[in-house]
Amino acid sequence: MASKDDIVRHMEQLRAEIEEAVSAMPEDGWSKCVYESGWNAYQLLSHIASMSGTGGFVLNLARMPSAPSLGAGFDEDGFNARLVAEREGRSTSELVGEIGANFARDVAAIRAAPEEVLTKQFRAPWGVEGEVADVIIESLQGHLGLHLADLRSAI
């Protein structure tokens, strides 16, 4: 099982790597198409910001009496599009600030979480399962880490 320090270290490294990628992006890089389905680098950063509260989200889900589900009719593309649209017009520094604030909030929540929550067996609605601490790290790596690599491709 990952420790609280492992989770925090991973989150701090991921935050720093996101900030580094943003600072390395040339101004014209933000409009560069990253995904064939249409998201540009700015929209991808908006998505990263919208998902940057994953650690606290997983902790809250793990505290629920039964495993949550997204439901059969959940429209992931529509959900993501709404979250990205909510951030339209924000500066990249505002988005980086949101990411930093979400990570700081989640680090505090992780540090305060009882060990029995972090060691609880859990299955996230997106299919990642294991002890909560490991689900947090795997979800961050598998989702934000993947998007960070894609953002770097626009640099």
KOLKOLLO-891001 format. One record per residue (C-alpha): x, y, z. Coordinates in Angstrom, 2 decimals, padded with zeros to 5 digits. Example, Ala and Ser with C-alpha at 12.3 -4.5 7.8 and 13.67 -1.06 7.14 Angstrom:
<sites>
+---------+---------+---------+
:       u :       v :       w :
+---------+---------+---------+
:  012.30 : -004.50 :  007.80 :
:  013.67 : -001.06 :  007.14 :
+---------+---------+---------+
</sites>
This chain:
<sites>
+---------+---------+---------+
:       u :       v :       w :
+---------+---------+---------+
:  000.00 :  000.00 :  000.00 :
:  001.11 :  003.51 : -000.73 :
:  001.65 :  005.71 :  002.31 :
:  000.30 :  009.21 :  002.82 :
:  003.78 :  010.50 :  002.05 :
:  003.84 :  008.50 : -001.20 :
:  000.55 :  010.03 : -002.31 :
:  001.65 :  013.55 : -001.36 :
:  005.02 :  013.13 : -003.09 :
:  003.30 :  011.92 : -006.24 :
:  000.82 :  014.81 : -006.19 :
:  003.56 :  017.40 : -005.65 :
:  005.61 :  015.96 : -008.49 :
:  002.60 :  015.88 : -010.82 :
:  001.68 :  019.47 : -009.95 :
:  005.27 :  020.60 : -010.60 :
:  005.35 :  018.77 : -013.95 :
:  002.06 :  020.37 : -015.00 :
:  003.40 :  023.82 : -014.08 :
:  006.61 :  023.10 : -015.99 :
:  004.68 :  022.03 : -019.10 :
:  002.51 :  025.14 : -018.93 :
:  005.50 :  027.46 : -018.59 :
:  007.24 :  025.74 : -021.53 :
:  004.22 :  026.11 : -023.82 :
:  004.70 :  028.80 : -026.47 :
:  001.72 :  031.14 : -026.74 :
:  000.71 :  029.73 : -030.13 :
:  000.88 :  026.20 : -028.71 :
: -002.35 :  026.64 : -026.74 :
: -004.44 :  026.50 : -029.90 :
: -002.64 :  023.43 : -031.23 :
: -004.95 :  020.44 : -031.63 :
: -003.94 :  017.69 : -029.22 :
: -006.71 :  015.17 : -029.88 :
: -008.22 :  014.25 : -033.21 :
: -011.65 :  014.67 : -031.63 :
: -010.90 :  018.36 : -031.35 :
: -009.47 :  019.42 : -027.98 :
: -006.61 :  021.87 : -028.22 :
: -003.88 :  022.29 : -025.60 :
: -005.83 :  025.01 : -023.76 :
: -008.93 :  022.81 : -023.54 :
: -006.79 :  019.91 : -022.34 :
: -005.32 :  022.10 : -019.58 :
: -008.90 :  023.08 : -018.67 :
: -009.78 :  019.39 : -018.42 :
: -006.72 :  018.73 : -016.25 :
: -007.82 :  021.56 : -013.96 :
: -011.36 :  020.16 : -013.77 :
: -010.03 :  016.73 : -012.78 :
: -007.28 :  017.94 : -010.43 :
: -009.35 :  017.17 : -007.33 :
: -009.11 :  013.41 : -007.87 :
: -007.43 :  012.62 : -004.54 :
: -010.14 :  014.19 : -002.41 :
: -012.86 :  012.85 : -004.70 :
: -011.61 :  009.28 : -004.25 :
: -011.39 :  009.77 : -000.47 :
: -014.99 :  011.01 : -000.36 :
: -016.22 :  008.12 : -002.49 :
: -014.36 :  005.61 : -000.32 :
: -016.15 :  006.92 :  002.76 :
: -019.56 :  006.16 :  001.25 :
: -021.37 :  003.12 :  002.64 :
: -021.60 :  001.44 : -000.78 :
: -019.53 :  001.61 : -003.93 :
: -020.80 :  004.34 : -006.25 :
: -021.42 :  003.88 : -009.93 :
: -021.56 :  006.32 : -012.83 :
: -024.71 :  004.65 : -014.10 :
: -025.46 :  003.19 : -017.49 :
: -026.60 :  006.49 : -018.98 :
: -023.60 :  008.54 : -017.86 :
: -022.35 :  010.71 : -020.73 :
: -018.62 :  011.04 : -020.07 :
: -017.97 :  013.15 : -023.17 :
: -020.80 :  015.54 : -022.31 :
: -019.66 :  015.76 : -018.69 :
: -016.08 :  016.56 : -019.73 :
: -017.26 :  019.09 : -022.33 :
: -019.31 :  020.95 : -019.70 :
: -016.38 :  021.12 : -017.28 :
: -014.05 :  022.40 : -020.00 :
: -016.64 :  024.97 : -021.15 :
: -016.97 :  026.26 : -017.57 :
: -013.28 :  027.24 : -017.70 :
: -013.41 :  028.94 : -021.11 :
: -011.82 :  032.37 : -020.99 :
: -009.72 :  031.71 : -017.90 :
: -006.04 :  032.41 : -018.25 :
: -003.57 :  029.56 : -018.12 :
: -002.27 :  030.99 : -014.84 :
: -005.80 :  030.82 : -013.42 :
: -006.05 :  027.19 : -014.49 :
: -002.67 :  026.41 : -012.93 :
: -003.88 :  028.19 : -009.78 :
: -006.99 :  025.98 : -009.71 :
: -004.82 :  022.89 : -010.06 :
: -002.54 :  024.04 : -007.25 :
: -005.47 :  024.87 : -004.96 :
: -007.13 :  021.51 : -005.62 :
: -003.91 :  019.64 : -004.97 :
: -003.29 :  021.61 : -001.75 :
: -006.82 :  020.85 : -000.54 :
: -006.41 :  017.17 : -001.41 :
: -003.00 :  016.92 :  000.27 :
: -004.55 :  018.27 :  003.48 :
: -007.42 :  015.77 :  003.19 :
: -005.01 :  012.89 :  002.60 :
: -002.84 :  013.88 :  005.55 :
: -005.97 :  014.04 :  007.75 :
: -007.49 :  010.77 :  006.48 :
: -007.56 :  007.85 :  008.91 :
: -005.39 :  004.91 :  007.90 :
: -008.45 :  002.65 :  007.82 :
: -009.85 :  004.74 :  004.96 :
: -006.59 :  004.66 :  003.00 :
: -006.24 :  000.88 :  003.42 :
: -009.87 :  000.10 :  002.60 :
: -010.43 : -002.03 : -000.51 :
: -012.18 :  000.15 : -003.05 :
: -013.29 :  000.15 : -006.67 :
: -013.56 :  003.57 : -008.30 :
: -016.44 :  004.12 : -010.75 :
: -013.86 :  004.29 : -013.57 :
: -012.65 :  000.74 : -012.80 :
: -009.45 :  001.28 : -010.81 :
: -009.44 : -000.91 : -007.72 :
: -007.28 : -001.74 : -004.74 :
: -006.55 :  000.01 : -001.48 :
: -007.77 :  003.61 : -001.53 :
: -004.22 :  005.03 : -001.34 :
: -003.21 :  002.99 : -004.38 :
: -006.40 :  003.92 : -006.25 :
: -005.59 :  007.60 : -005.73 :
: -002.08 :  007.24 : -007.13 :
: -003.14 :  005.00 : -010.01 :
: -006.00 :  007.34 : -010.93 :
: -003.68 :  010.36 : -010.91 :
: -001.06 :  008.57 : -013.00 :
: -003.53 :  006.98 : -015.37 :
: -005.62 :  010.05 : -015.99 :
: -003.78 :  013.28 : -015.27 :
: -000.41 :  011.72 : -016.06 :
: -001.66 :  010.60 : -019.46 :
: -003.12 :  014.03 : -020.20 :
:  000.11 :  015.69 : -019.06 :
:  002.03 :  013.62 : -021.62 :
: -000.46 :  014.70 : -024.27 :
: -000.12 :  018.34 : -023.22 :
:  003.65 :  018.07 : -023.52 :
:  003.20 :  016.86 : -027.10 :
:  001.83 :  020.30 : -027.99 :
:  004.98 :  022.06 : -026.82 :
+---------+---------+---------+
</sites>
